[in-house]
Protein backbone atom coordinates (compact mmCIF):
# COMPACT_ATOMS: atom_id res chain seq x y z
CA UNK A 1 0.00 0.00 0.00
CA UNK A 2 1.16 3.50 -0.76
CA UNK A 3 0.76 4.86 2.78
CA UNK A 4 3.45 2.56 4.17
CA UNK A 5 1.01 0.63 6.36
CA UNK A 6 0.81 -3.13 6.16
CA UNK A 7 -1.92 -4.34 3.80
CA UNK A 8 -4.09 -6.48 6.07
CA UNK A 9 -6.92 -6.98 3.60
CA UNK A 10 -8.18 -10.53 3.17
CA UNK A 11 -6.77 -11.96 -0.04
CA UNK A 12 -7.28 -15.51 -1.21
CA UNK A 13 -3.77 -15.85 -2.63
CA UNK A 14 -2.30 -15.11 0.81
CA UNK A 15 -3.95 -18.07 2.51
CA UNK A 16 -1.76 -21.00 3.52
CA UNK A 17 -3.49 -23.81 1.64
CA UNK A 18 -1.23 -26.66 2.77
CA UNK A 19 -2.33 -27.60 6.28
CA UNK A 20 -3.53 -31.24 6.29
CA UNK A 21 -4.48 -32.91 9.56
CA UNK A 22 -1.81 -35.34 10.76
CA UNK A 23 -3.99 -38.45 10.68
CA UNK A 24 -7.59 -39.65 10.69
CA UNK A 25 -7.26 -40.50 14.40
CA UNK A 26 -6.16 -36.94 15.22
CA UNK A 27 -8.96 -35.51 13.08
CA UNK A 28 -11.67 -37.61 14.70
CA UNK A 29 -10.42 -36.81 18.21
CA UNK A 30 -10.35 -33.07 17.55
CA UNK A 31 -13.69 -33.18 15.74
CA UNK A 32 -15.40 -34.92 18.64
CA UNK A 33 -13.98 -32.38 21.09
CA UNK A 34 -15.13 -29.41 19.04
CA UNK A 35 -18.57 -30.89 18.41
CA UNK A 36 -19.02 -31.21 22.17
CA UNK A 37 -17.90 -27.60 22.62
CA UNK A 38 -20.38 -26.54 19.94
CA UNK A 39 -23.16 -28.38 21.76
CA UNK A 40 -22.30 -26.44 24.93
CA UNK A 41 -22.45 -23.20 22.94
CA UNK A 42 -25.87 -24.11 21.58
CA UNK A 43 -27.15 -24.99 25.04
CA UNK A 44 -25.93 -21.66 26.40
CA UNK A 45 -27.70 -19.79 23.60
CA UNK A 46 -30.87 -21.81 24.18
CA UNK A 47 -31.00 -21.17 27.92
CA UNK A 48 -30.06 -17.49 27.64
CA UNK A 49 -32.36 -16.89 24.63
CA UNK A 50 -29.48 -15.60 22.54
CA UNK A 51 -29.52 -15.58 18.74
CA UNK A 52 -26.78 -16.35 16.24
CA UNK A 53 -26.28 -16.52 12.48
CA UNK A 54 -23.55 -18.49 10.73
CA UNK A 55 -23.02 -17.61 7.06
CA UNK A 56 -21.26 -20.05 4.71
CA UNK A 57 -19.95 -18.80 1.37
CA UNK A 58 -17.29 -20.34 -0.83
CA UNK A 59 -16.45 -21.94 -4.12
CA UNK A 60 -18.51 -24.77 -5.56
CA UNK A 61 -17.19 -28.07 -4.10
CA UNK A 62 -15.32 -26.22 -1.34
CA UNK A 63 -16.94 -28.42 1.32
CA UNK A 64 -19.62 -26.16 2.76
CA UNK A 65 -22.13 -28.98 3.10
CA UNK A 66 -19.66 -31.31 4.81
CA UNK A 67 -18.60 -28.59 7.23
CA UNK A 68 -22.22 -27.78 8.08
CA UNK A 69 -23.00 -31.46 8.72
CA UNK A 70 -20.10 -31.78 11.18
CA UNK A 71 -20.94 -28.47 12.83
CA UNK A 72 -24.55 -29.51 13.50
CA UNK A 73 -24.13 -33.27 14.04
CA UNK A 74 -24.54 -33.19 17.84
CA UNK A 75 -26.82 -30.15 18.04
CA UNK A 76 -30.45 -30.23 19.12
CA UNK A 77 -32.45 -29.67 15.91
CA UNK A 78 -35.06 -27.73 17.88
CA UNK A 79 -32.58 -24.90 18.34
CA UNK A 80 -30.80 -25.02 14.97
CA UNK A 81 -32.00 -24.35 11.45
CA UNK A 82 -29.99 -24.79 8.26
CA UNK A 83 -31.17 -22.70 5.31
CA UNK A 84 -29.88 -23.83 1.87
CA UNK A 85 -30.12 -20.78 -0.36
CA UNK A 86 -30.71 -21.13 -4.10
CA UNK A 87 -32.28 -18.75 -6.60
CA UNK A 88 -35.35 -16.86 -5.32
CA UNK A 89 -38.71 -18.57 -5.45
CA UNK A 90 -41.37 -17.00 -7.73
CA UNK A 91 -43.07 -15.35 -4.72
CA UNK A 92 -39.74 -13.77 -3.73
CA UNK A 93 -38.85 -12.43 -7.15
CA UNK A 94 -39.68 -8.79 -7.65
CA UNK A 95 -39.23 -8.05 -3.93
CA UNK A 96 -36.15 -6.59 -2.29
CA UNK A 97 -33.46 -9.28 -2.29
CA UNK A 98 -33.16 -9.14 1.54
CA UNK A 99 -36.86 -9.92 1.96
CA UNK A 100 -36.47 -13.69 1.95
CA UNK A 101 -33.66 -13.52 4.51
CA UNK A 102 -35.72 -11.50 6.99
CA UNK A 103 -38.13 -14.45 6.98
CA UNK A 104 -35.36 -16.81 8.09
CA UNK A 105 -33.79 -14.90 10.99
CA UNK A 106 -33.40 -16.95 14.20
CA UNK A 107 -35.85 -16.83 17.08
CA UNK A 108 -34.57 -16.31 20.65
CA UNK A 109 -32.47 -19.31 21.68
CA UNK A 110 -31.81 -20.37 18.09
CA UNK A 111 -28.86 -20.55 15.70
CA UNK A 112 -29.55 -20.06 11.97
CA UNK A 113 -27.02 -21.42 9.47
CA UNK A 114 -27.07 -20.13 5.90
CA UNK A 115 -25.60 -22.33 3.16
CA UNK A 116 -25.03 -19.34 0.86
CA UNK A 117 -26.68 -16.07 1.75
CA UNK A 118 -27.50 -12.46 0.92
CA UNK A 119 -23.94 -12.19 -0.39
CA UNK A 120 -25.15 -13.74 -3.60
CA UNK A 121 -26.11 -10.18 -4.55
CA UNK A 122 -22.46 -9.11 -4.77
CA UNK A 123 -21.11 -12.45 -6.01
CA UNK A 124 -23.13 -14.54 -8.48
CA UNK A 125 -25.66 -11.79 -9.27
CA UNK A 126 -22.82 -9.38 -9.94
CA UNK A 127 -20.63 -11.68 -12.01
CA UNK A 128 -23.44 -13.31 -13.99
CA UNK A 129 -25.23 -10.04 -14.63
CA UNK A 130 -28.42 -10.98 -12.77
CA UNK A 131 -28.35 -7.62 -10.97
CA UNK A 132 -27.52 -4.30 -12.69
CA UNK A 133 -24.30 -2.59 -11.66
CA UNK A 134 -25.99 0.17 -9.67
CA UNK A 135 -27.95 -2.46 -7.70
CA UNK A 136 -25.01 -4.67 -6.66
CA UNK A 137 -22.81 -1.65 -5.90
CA UNK A 138 -25.55 -0.29 -3.64
CA UNK A 139 -25.84 -3.69 -1.94
CA UNK A 140 -22.60 -3.35 0.06
CA UNK A 141 -24.07 -0.53 2.17
CA UNK A 142 -27.42 -2.33 2.37
CA UNK A 143 -25.77 -5.51 3.65
CA UNK A 144 -23.64 -3.65 6.19
CA UNK A 145 -26.74 -1.88 7.50
CA UNK A 146 -28.72 -5.15 7.57
CA UNK A 147 -26.01 -6.84 9.63
CA UNK A 148 -25.58 -3.78 11.87
CA UNK A 149 -29.30 -3.83 12.67
CA UNK A 150 -29.00 -7.48 13.66
CA UNK A 151 -25.85 -7.16 15.78
CA UNK A 152 -27.17 -4.02 17.48
CA UNK A 153 -30.18 -6.13 18.43
CA UNK A 154 -27.91 -8.75 20.03
CA UNK A 155 -27.48 -11.25 17.19
CA UNK A 156 -24.00 -12.77 16.79
CA UNK A 157 -22.92 -13.16 13.15
CA UNK A 158 -20.12 -15.45 11.94
CA UNK A 159 -19.21 -15.22 8.25
CA UNK A 160 -17.07 -17.94 6.66
CA UNK A 161 -15.65 -18.19 3.16
CA UNK A 162 -14.24 -21.61 2.20
CA UNK A 163 -11.48 -21.26 -0.37
CA UNK A 164 -10.04 -23.98 -2.61
CA UNK A 165 -7.63 -23.72 -5.52
CA UNK A 166 -8.82 -24.30 -9.10
CA UNK A 167 -6.80 -27.53 -9.21
CA UNK A 168 -8.57 -28.97 -6.17
CA UNK A 169 -11.95 -27.88 -7.48
CA UNK A 170 -11.27 -29.73 -10.74
CA UNK A 171 -10.38 -32.88 -8.78
CA UNK A 172 -13.63 -32.66 -6.81
CA UNK A 173 -15.70 -31.99 -9.92
CA UNK A 174 -14.14 -35.07 -11.54
CA UNK A 175 -14.93 -37.15 -8.46
CA UNK A 176 -18.55 -36.03 -8.61
CA UNK A 177 -18.86 -36.91 -12.29
CA UNK A 178 -17.49 -40.42 -11.68
CA UNK A 179 -19.60 -41.13 -8.59
CA UNK A 180 -23.28 -41.80 -9.39
CA UNK A 181 -24.24 -40.85 -5.83
CA UNK A 182 -22.53 -37.46 -6.13
CA UNK A 183 -23.15 -36.71 -9.80
CA UNK A 184 -26.33 -34.78 -9.02
CA UNK A 185 -24.26 -32.18 -7.15
CA UNK A 186 -22.50 -30.97 -10.31
CA UNK A 187 -24.40 -28.65 -12.63
CA UNK A 188 -23.60 -26.73 -15.76
CA UNK A 189 -23.89 -23.61 -13.63
CA UNK A 190 -20.96 -24.84 -11.51
CA UNK A 191 -18.85 -25.26 -14.64
CA UNK A 192 -19.89 -21.85 -15.95
CA UNK A 193 -18.87 -20.26 -12.65
CA UNK A 194 -15.49 -22.00 -12.83
CA UNK A 195 -14.90 -20.53 -16.28
CA UNK A 196 -15.22 -17.05 -14.73
CA UNK A 197 -12.85 -17.76 -11.83
CA UNK A 198 -10.90 -14.50 -12.07
CA UNK A 199 -14.09 -12.42 -12.16
CA UNK A 200 -15.30 -14.18 -9.02
CA UNK A 201 -11.98 -13.56 -7.27
CA UNK A 202 -12.36 -9.82 -7.92
CA UNK A 203 -15.93 -9.91 -6.62
CA UNK A 204 -14.88 -11.89 -3.52
CA UNK A 205 -12.08 -9.45 -2.71
CA UNK A 206 -14.45 -6.50 -3.13
CA UNK A 207 -16.89 -8.29 -0.80
CA UNK A 208 -14.19 -8.69 1.84
CA UNK A 209 -13.07 -5.07 1.48
CA UNK A 210 -16.58 -3.63 1.71
CA UNK A 211 -18.27 -5.89 4.27
CA UNK A 212 -15.51 -7.04 6.67
CA UNK A 213 -16.62 -5.14 9.77
CA UNK A 214 -15.85 -5.48 13.52
CA UNK A 215 -19.45 -6.45 14.28
CA UNK A 216 -19.54 -9.05 11.48
CA UNK A 217 -16.04 -9.99 10.31
CA UNK A 218 -15.15 -12.41 7.54
CA UNK A 219 -13.11 -15.57 8.16
CA UNK A 220 -11.40 -17.00 5.08
CA UNK A 221 -10.86 -20.75 5.55
CA UNK A 222 -8.29 -22.69 3.48
CA UNK A 223 -10.29 -25.72 2.35
CA UNK A 224 -8.04 -27.78 0.08
CA UNK A 225 -7.90 -30.33 2.91
CA UNK A 226 -11.44 -31.15 4.05
CA UNK A 227 -10.57 -32.38 7.55
CA UNK A 228 -8.52 -29.34 8.49
CA UNK A 229 -11.13 -27.04 6.96
CA UNK A 230 -13.91 -28.58 9.05
CA UNK A 231 -11.87 -28.19 12.22
CA UNK A 232 -11.03 -24.59 11.34
CA UNK A 233 -14.70 -23.80 10.67
CA UNK A 234 -15.73 -25.19 14.04
CA UNK A 235 -12.94 -23.33 15.84
CA UNK A 236 -13.97 -20.00 14.27
CA UNK A 237 -17.66 -20.51 15.04
CA UNK A 238 -17.07 -21.64 18.62
CA UNK A 239 -14.61 -18.84 19.39
CA UNK A 240 -16.90 -16.15 17.98
CA UNK A 241 -20.12 -17.39 19.57
CA UNK A 242 -18.55 -18.23 22.94
CA UNK A 243 -16.77 -14.89 23.37
CA UNK A 244 -18.15 -13.32 26.55
CA UNK A 245 -20.77 -16.06 26.97
CA UNK A 246 -20.78 -18.42 29.94
CA UNK A 247 -20.89 -22.05 28.80
CA UNK A 248 -21.56 -23.37 32.28
CA UNK A 249 -24.87 -25.26 32.59
CA UNK A 250 -27.68 -23.32 34.29
CA UNK A 251 -27.98 -23.94 38.02
CA UNK A 252 -31.32 -25.36 39.17
CA UNK A 253 -33.18 -23.97 42.16
CA UNK A 254 -31.74 -25.80 45.22
CA UNK A 255 -35.13 -26.41 46.78
CA UNK A 256 -36.58 -27.78 43.54
CA UNK A 257 -33.56 -30.05 43.19
CA UNK A 258 -33.96 -31.30 46.77
CA UNK A 259 -37.63 -32.15 46.25
CA UNK A 260 -36.86 -34.01 43.01
CA UNK A 261 -34.30 -36.22 44.76
CA UNK A 262 -36.70 -36.78 47.64
CA UNK A 263 -39.73 -37.73 45.53
CA UNK A 264 -37.65 -40.09 43.36
CA UNK A 265 -36.07 -41.74 46.39
CA UNK A 266 -32.60 -40.79 45.23
CA UNK A 267 -29.65 -39.48 47.19
CA UNK A 268 -28.22 -36.08 46.25
CA UNK A 269 -24.89 -36.15 44.43
CA UNK A 270 -22.13 -37.16 46.82
CA UNK A 271 -24.52 -38.41 49.51
CA UNK A 272 -25.35 -41.94 50.65
CA UNK A 273 -28.40 -43.49 48.97
CA UNK A 274 -31.66 -43.09 50.84
CA UNK A 275 -32.51 -46.05 53.10
C-alpha positions in Angstrom: 0.0 0.0 0.0 1.2 3.5 -0.8 0.8 4.9 2.8 3.5 2.6 4.2 1.0 0.6 6.4 0.8 -3.1 6.2 -1.9 -4.3 3.8 -4.1 -6.5 6.1 -6.9 -7.0 3.6 -8.2 -10.5 3.2 -6.8 -12.0 0.0 -7.3 -15.5 -1.2 -3.8 -15.9 -2.6 -2.3 -15.1 0.8 -4.0 -18.1 2.5 -1.8 -21.0 3.5 -3.5 -23.8 1.6 -1.2 -26.7 2.8 -2.3 -27.6 6.3 -3.5 -31.2 6.3 -4.5 -32.9 9.6 -1.8 -35.3 10.8 -4.0 -38.4 10.7 -7.6 -39.7 10.7 -7.3 -40.5 14.4 -6.2 -36.9 15.2 -9.0 -35.5 13.1 -11.7 -37.6 14.7 -10.4 -36.8 18.2 -10.4 -33.1 17.6 -13.7 -33.2 15.7 -15.4 -34.9 18.6 -14.0 -32.4 21.1 -15.1 -29.4 19.0 -18.6 -30.9 18.4 -19.0 -31.2 22.2 -17.9 -27.6 22.6 -20.4 -26.5 19.9 -23.2 -28.4 21.8 -22.3 -26.4 24.9 -22.5 -23.2 22.9 -25.9 -24.1 21.6 -27.1 -25.0 25.0 -25.9 -21.7 26.4 -27.7 -19.8 23.6 -30.9 -21.8 24.2 -31.0 -21.2 27.9 -30.1 -17.5 27.6 -32.4 -16.9 24.6 -29.5 -15.6 22.5 -29.5 -15.6 18.7 -26.8 -16.3 16.2 -26.3 -16.5 12.5 -23.6 -18.5 10.7 -23.0 -17.6 7.1 -21.3 -20.0 4.7 -19.9 -18.8 1.4 -17.3 -20.3 -0.8 -16.4 -21.9 -4.1 -18.5 -24.8 -5.6 -17.2 -28.1 -4.1 -15.3 -26.2 -1.3 -16.9 -28.4 1.3 -19.6 -26.2 2.8 -22.1 -29.0 3.1 -19.7 -31.3 4.8 -18.6 -28.6 7.2 -22.2 -27.8 8.1 -23.0 -31.5 8.7 -20.1 -31.8 11.2 -20.9 -28.5 12.8 -24.5 -29.5 13.5 -24.1 -33.3 14.0 -24.5 -33.2 17.8 -26.8 -30.2 18.0 -30.4 -30.2 19.1 -32.4 -29.7 15.9 -35.1 -27.7 17.9 -32.6 -24.9 18.3 -30.8 -25.0 15.0 -32.0 -24.4 11.5 -30.0 -24.8 8.3 -31.2 -22.7 5.3 -29.9 -23.8 1.9 -30.1 -20.8 -0.4 -30.7 -21.1 -4.1 -32.3 -18.7 -6.6 -35.3 -16.9 -5.3 -38.7 -18.6 -5.5 -41.4 -17.0 -7.7 -43.1 -15.3 -4.7 -39.7 -13.8 -3.7 -38.8 -12.4 -7.1 -39.7 -8.8 -7.7 -39.2 -8.1 -3.9 -36.2 -6.6 -2.3 -33.5 -9.3 -2.3 -33.2 -9.1 1.5 -36.9 -9.9 2.0 -36.5 -13.7 2.0 -33.7 -13.5 4.5 -35.7 -11.5 7.0 -38.1 -14.4 7.0 -35.4 -16.8 8.1 -33.8 -14.9 11.0 -33.4 -16.9 14.2 -35.8 -16.8 17.1 -34.6 -16.3 20.7 -32.5 -19.3 21.7 -31.8 -20.4 18.1 -28.9 -20.5 15.7 -29.5 -20.1 12.0 -27.0 -21.4 9.5 -27.1 -20.1 5.9 -25.6 -22.3 3.2 -25.0 -19.3 0.9 -26.7 -16.1 1.8 -27.5 -12.5 0.9 -23.9 -12.2 -0.4 -25.1 -13.7 -3.6 -26.1 -10.2 -4.5 -22.5 -9.1 -4.8 -21.1 -12.4 -6.0 -23.1 -14.5 -8.5 -25.7 -11.8 -9.3 -22.8 -9.4 -9.9 -20.6 -11.7 -12.0 -23.4 -13.3 -14.0 -25.2 -10.0 -14.6 -28.4 -11.0 -12.8 -28.3 -7.6 -11.0 -27.5 -4.3 -12.7 -24.3 -2.6 -11.7 -26.0 0.2 -9.7 -27.9 -2.5 -7.7 -25.0 -4.7 -6.7 -22.8 -1.7 -5.9 -25.6 -0.3 -3.6 -25.8 -3.7 -1.9 -22.6 -3.4 0.1 -24.1 -0.5 2.2 -27.4 -2.3 2.4 -25.8 -5.5 3.7 -23.6 -3.6 6.2 -26.7 -1.9 7.5 -28.7 -5.1 7.6 -26.0 -6.8 9.6 -25.6 -3.8 11.9 -29.3 -3.8 12.7 -29.0 -7.5 13.7 -25.8 -7.2 15.8 -27.2 -4.0 17.5 -30.2 -6.1 18.4 -27.9 -8.7 20.0 -27.5 -11.3 17.2 -24.0 -12.8 16.8 -22.9 -13.2 13.2 -20.1 -15.5 11.9 -19.2 -15.2 8.3 -17.1 -17.9 6.7 -15.6 -18.2 3.2 -14.2 -21.6 2.2 -11.5 -21.3 -0.4 -10.0 -24.0 -2.6 -7.6 -23.7 -5.5 -8.8 -24.3 -9.1 -6.8 -27.5 -9.2 -8.6 -29.0 -6.2 -12.0 -27.9 -7.5 -11.3 -29.7 -10.7 -10.4 -32.9 -8.8 -13.6 -32.7 -6.8 -15.7 -32.0 -9.9 -14.1 -35.1 -11.5 -14.9 -37.2 -8.5 -18.6 -36.0 -8.6 -18.9 -36.9 -12.3 -17.5 -40.4 -11.7 -19.6 -41.1 -8.6 -23.3 -41.8 -9.4 -24.2 -40.8 -5.8 -22.5 -37.5 -6.1 -23.2 -36.7 -9.8 -26.3 -34.8 -9.0 -24.3 -32.2 -7.1 -22.5 -31.0 -10.3 -24.4 -28.7 -12.6 -23.6 -26.7 -15.8 -23.9 -23.6 -13.6 -21.0 -24.8 -11.5 -18.9 -25.3 -14.6 -19.9 -21.9 -15.9 -18.9 -20.3 -12.6 -15.5 -22.0 -12.8 -14.9 -20.5 -16.3 -15.2 -17.1 -14.7 -12.9 -17.8 -11.8 -10.9 -14.5 -12.1 -14.1 -12.4 -12.2 -15.3 -14.2 -9.0 -12.0 -13.6 -7.3 -12.4 -9.8 -7.9 -15.9 -9.9 -6.6 -14.9 -11.9 -3.5 -12.1 -9.5 -2.7 -14.5 -6.5 -3.1 -16.9 -8.3 -0.8 -14.2 -8.7 1.8 -13.1 -5.1 1.5 -16.6 -3.6 1.7 -18.3 -5.9 4.3 -15.5 -7.0 6.7 -16.6 -5.1 9.8 -15.8 -5.5 13.5 -19.4 -6.4 14.3 -19.5 -9.0 11.5 -16.0 -10.0 10.3 -15.1 -12.4 7.5 -13.1 -15.6 8.2 -11.4 -17.0 5.1 -10.9 -20.7 5.6 -8.3 -22.7 3.5 -10.3 -25.7 2.4 -8.0 -27.8 0.1 -7.9 -30.3 2.9 -11.4 -31.2 4.0 -10.6 -32.4 7.5 -8.5 -29.3 8.5 -11.1 -27.0 7.0 -13.9 -28.6 9.0 -11.9 -28.2 12.2 -11.0 -24.6 11.3 -14.7 -23.8 10.7 -15.7 -25.2 14.0 -12.9 -23.3 15.8 -14.0 -20.0 14.3 -17.7 -20.5 15.0 -17.1 -21.6 18.6 -14.6 -18.8 19.4 -16.9 -16.2 18.0 -20.1 -17.4 19.6 -18.6 -18.2 22.9 -16.8 -14.9 23.4 -18.1 -13.3 26.6 -20.8 -16.1 27.0 -20.8 -18.4 29.9 -20.9 -22.0 28.8 -21.6 -23.4 32.3 -24.9 -25.3 32.6 -27.7 -23.3 34.3 -28.0 -23.9 38.0 -31.3 -25.4 39.2 -33.2 -24.0 42.2 -31.7 -25.8 45.2 -35.1 -26.4 46.8 -36.6 -27.8 43.5 -33.6 -30.1 43.2 -34.0 -31.3 46.8 -37.6 -32.1 46.2 -36.9 -34.0 43.0 -34.3 -36.2 44.8 -36.7 -36.8 47.6 -39.7 -37.7 45.5 -37.6 -40.1 43.4 -36.1 -41.7 46.4 -32.6 -40.8 45.2 -29.6 -39.5 47.2 -28.2 -36.1 46.2 -24.9 -36.1 44.4 -22.1 -37.2 46.8 -24.5 -38.4 49.5 -25.3 -41.9 50.7 -28.4 -43.5 49.0 -31.7 -43.1 50.8 -32.5 -46.1 53.1 
